[in-house]
Amino acid sequence: MVMPWLPWVIALVALLVLVAAATGAGATLADRLRGGRGRSVPPRRVANSAALLSSPVLRDRLRRRRVLHAGLGAALVVALAAAAMLAGRPVERSVRNESLASRDIVLCLDISTSMVTTDSKILDTFTELLDTFEGERVALVAWNSTAQTIVPLTDDYELLREQFNEIADVLDFLPVRGNPALERYYATFPGTLSDDVDGSSLAGDGLASCTLAFDHQVEDRSRSIILATDNQILDPFDEQIYSVSEAADLAQEESIRLFSLFGADPELADPDVSGKDVDEAREDLREITTSHDGRFYEVDDADTAGQIVQELEADQLDELAGNTQVRTTDIPERAAAWLAVVVLALLAVTAWRRA
């Protein structure tokens, strides 16, 4: 708040008024101001009124009157608190650096059939990342034996969320023969499979293709790739052009920061075909990533998205040190809504009681 002390002052004054009213000090003060005139008249007893006071109808009316007065008192307290909040001018402060909007990030997603049960978690992590971005451009590239650009670099986060949800829905199936969901899978990702390539989950070629998704090859833009894969490469005829290590070399030469996000389903991994079990695939990807000054994460870690964001921002820490802005935005909506509701309620009760 611009004046954080004001609501407390108003609340203290209200408390003093309530205490004065409860103790009778207010009436005493008023009498003194009137010079002693208008002193309260002592109560008088009325004969034969016991039956009236014991009437159920009267007691019910008195009970409802007390409840109504208590409700009105509570409403007045809420109105007073809301008015105090508005008077204090509630604001929201955020620290923002415009240079962060110069970041380009390519989400490089392995959509091979061994990944379909894991990709939903990865897409959830990608969605969490989007919630932290403001102006950064993001692309989504899916790959299997070849790569397909689903969304080119854009800051339209709503479009990206829609694509994430659609892809997660398509990948929500068990990859077994005869499953009709396979047809939808093939129709959604036609560019990730090639009749000329007898292989699957070619992570090296997928990563190399993601390095080509950046359209501004200039030094003043920070570029990062988030590679999500189980590193279960099926390439029986050695048709892959780039190994994962060679593709990481290519990314490093282009000054592209590599973030690896490992996720795997042991039930779908086939070590006899890929030559690696899940643990070996994990350690291989970890070693390649860290040896190229990248960062390695696992999709099952609860704070993966937060750690990636921290690393992305730390990558530009030196550049941004002198260009930070603090934005202050008035946020009176909640207090104004409460005040409006209470005032309307008080007016409605007044009109009802006068009717």
N, C-alpha and C positions, 0 to 999 in steps of 0.2 A: 504494500500500500504506500501511497505517497505520504499520507498522514496516519501512520499505524497507531498513534496514540489516541486519535479522536474517538473511535468506537469505545475504548476503555473509559474515556471521560464521560461519554454519554451514558454508558452502562452504570458508572458510579453515581451519576446524578439521579438516574432512574431508581437505583437501589436506595439512595437517601430519601427520595420522595416516597417510596413504598414503606420504608421503615417509619417515616414521619406519619404517614397515614395510618399505619398499624398501631402506633403508640398514642395517637391522638395529639401529637405535637403540632400537626398541621392546623387542627381546629383551634388549639390554644393560641398559636401565632396569629391566626386570622382574627380571633377575638381581640387580641391586644391591638392589632392594627385598626380595628373598628372602635377602639376606645372602650371596650367592655360591652358594647351593645351586641345583641344577638347571641347571648350565651345560650348554651343548649338547655332545653327544658327537661327536667327529670321525667322519667317515664311514668305514666299513669296506668293504674290497673282498671280494667273494665270488668264489671260484674257479669257473671254467667257466661264467660267466654271460654271456659274449659272445654265444653263440648265442641266448640268451633275449632279450637286448636288441635283437638284429637281426631278431627275428621280425616279419613284416608284421602279424600279428594284434595283437601287443603294441603296435607303433608306431601302428596304427590306433586302438587303445583309448586310448593316451596322447594322440593328437591330438584325439580326441573329448572326452577329459577336459579338455584345455586349452581347447577351444572352449566347453565347458559352463561352466568356471570363468570364462572371459572374459565369457560372456553373463551369468552371475550377477553378476559385478562391475559390468557395465554397468547391469543392472537395479537393483542397489543404489544406484548413482549417481543413476539416474532417480528412485528412491524417495526418496532423500535430498533431491534438488532439489524434488520435489513437496511433501515434508513442510516444507521450508524456505519454499516459497511459501505454504502454508497457514498456517504459523506467522506469516508476515509480514502476513497478512490482506489479500489483494488486493482492491481496491475500484475502482469506476468512479465518476467524478465527472462530472456534467452540470450545465450552467447552464440554468436554465429560468425563465421568467417567466409566471405564470398569466394575465397580461393578454393574452398572445398568443392564448389560447383565445377571446378576444372577437372575433376576426377572422371575417368572413364573406366568402367568395370564390366567385364564380360563373364557371365555365368556360363560355365562350360560343363554341360550335363551329359553324363553317360546314360543312355536310355536302352542299353542292351537288355535282353530278357533276364539276365542274372541280376539286374538292378531294379526290376519293376516293383519289388516289395520294399525297397529301400528308398526309392526316389521320392515317395510321398514325404518322408522325414526331411529329405534334402530340400524339397520345395518349401516346406514349412520354414526351414532355416533361411532360405532365400527371401521369403515373405517378411520374416523378422528383419532382415537387412534393409529391405525397402522402407520399412517404418522409420529407419534412422536417417535416410537420405533426404537431401533437400537441394535439388538442382544438379546432382550428379547424373551422368548419363550411364544407363545400364543396358546391356544386350544379353540375349539368351540364345545360346547355340547348343543344339542337341546333336549327339553323334553316336554312331555305332561302328559300322565299317567305313562310313563316310559321314560328313558333317552337314547339317542343315541349320541355317539361321532362322530361328523362330521369330525373334524380335530384334531388329537392328538397334544400334545405340539410340536411346531415347530417354527423356526425363518424364515420359508419360507413365507414371507408376500405376495408375489405374489399369491401363492396358496390360502392363506386365502382370499385375495381380490376376486379371482375367485369364491370361495365358497360363499362369501357374496353376490356377484352379482347373482349367480345362485339361492340361497335361496330367495333373494328378488324378483326375477322373478317368482319363484314358488308361493310365498305368495301374489302375486299381483292379488287377486281375491276376490269376495264377497262370503262368506261361506253360500250359500243357497242351498237347495235341488235341484238336477237336474243340477247344474253347472258342466260342464265337467272338470273344473279345479280341482275339488275335487279329481278326480282319479290321477292326476299328484301329488297332495299334498300327498295323501296316499302312492304313489309309491316312493316319495322322502324321506319320514320320516317313513319307516315301523317299525323302532325300538322305536318309541315314543308312539305306541299304543299297548295295550295288551288285548287279549280277556279275560284274567283272572282278569282284573281290570275294574270294572264298575265305572269309574270316569274320570275326565278331569282336566287339569291344576293343577296337584298335586305339588304345589310349594315346599312343604317341602321335598318330595322325590326327586324332581328335584335338589334342592340345595344340598341335601345329596349326590346325585350321582356325582355332580360336585366336591365335596371335594375329591372324589376318582380318579379324573382325573390327579392328580399330581403324577409323577413317581419318584421324588427324595424327599423322606421324610427326608431331612437334614436341619440343622439349618442355613447353610450359603446361602440358597436361599430364597428370599422373595417371598411369595405366596399370590395371591389375586384372589378373585372371583368377577366378575361383573355380578350380577343377574338381568336379565331384565324380568319383569313380570307385569301383571295387578293385581296379587294377587286375582283373581277370581277363587277360588278353588271349583270344583264341585265334591263332595265326599259323595253321599247320604248314602252309606253303611259303612262309616268310614273305608275304606280300605287303606288309606294312612298310611304308617309306621311312618314317621316323620312329625311332625308339622313344620311349618316354624321356630318357635322359637327353637324347638329341633334341627333342622338342623343347625341353626345359632350357637347353643351351640357346636355342633360337629365341625363346622369350627373353632370356637374360641379355642377349645381344641387342634386342629391341628395347631394352630398359623397361620391360614389363615385369611387374612384381607377381610372383606365383604364390597362390594360396591353395593348398590341397585339402579337400574335404573327403575323407575316406568313409565309406559305408558299404557293408556287405551282408548278404544273407548266406550263412554257411550251408543251408539246405539247397541253394541254387548254384553254389560254387562247384566247379568240377576240376579239381586239381589234376586229374589224369589227362585232361585236355589242355588246360592252361599251364600246367607245370608248376603251379603255386597253390598252396592252401591259403586260407584267409590270413593267417598270421604272417606268412612269407610275403604275400601281396601287400599287406599293411606296412611291413618294415621296408620293403623295396621302395614303395612310394614315399615313405617318410625320409629315407636316405637321399633319394633323388631331390626331393623338395628342399630339404635343409641344406644340402650341398650347393644349391643354387640360390642361397640367401632367401629362401621362401619360408612359409609357415605351414605347418601340418596340423590338421585338426581331424577329429572324428565326429561323425554326425550324431552319435549317441551322447556326446558331452552336452550337458544342459546349457552351458553358457558359450557355445560355439559362436553363435551370431555376435554376441557382445565382444568376444575376443577378436573376431575378425574386424569389427568396426574400430576397435581400439588400435589395431595394427594399421588399418587404412589411414586413420587420422595421424598416428605417430609417424607415418611415412612422410608427411608434409609438415611436421612440427616446426622445423627450422624456417621454412618458407612462410608459415602463417603467424609466426610469433608477433610481428608488428602490425598485423592487419585484422585484429579481432574487434568485433563490434558487439555492443550490448544493446539489444532491442527491448524497449519497454512498450507494452501494449495494454491498454485499459481493458479490463474484463468485468464490466458491471452487470453482465447478463443474469448471472445466478441471483445476486442480491436484488436486482430490479424485478425479476420474476417472482421471488418470494414476496416482495413488498406489494406488487400488483395483485397477487392472489389474495393476500391478507386484506388489503383495502377493499377489494371487490367482495370478499366474504363479509366484512363488517358492514358494507353498504347493503348487502343482501339481507343480513340479519336485521338491520335497522328498518328497512322497508317492510320486512315481514312483521316485525313487532308493531309498526305503525298501522298496518293494514287492519 
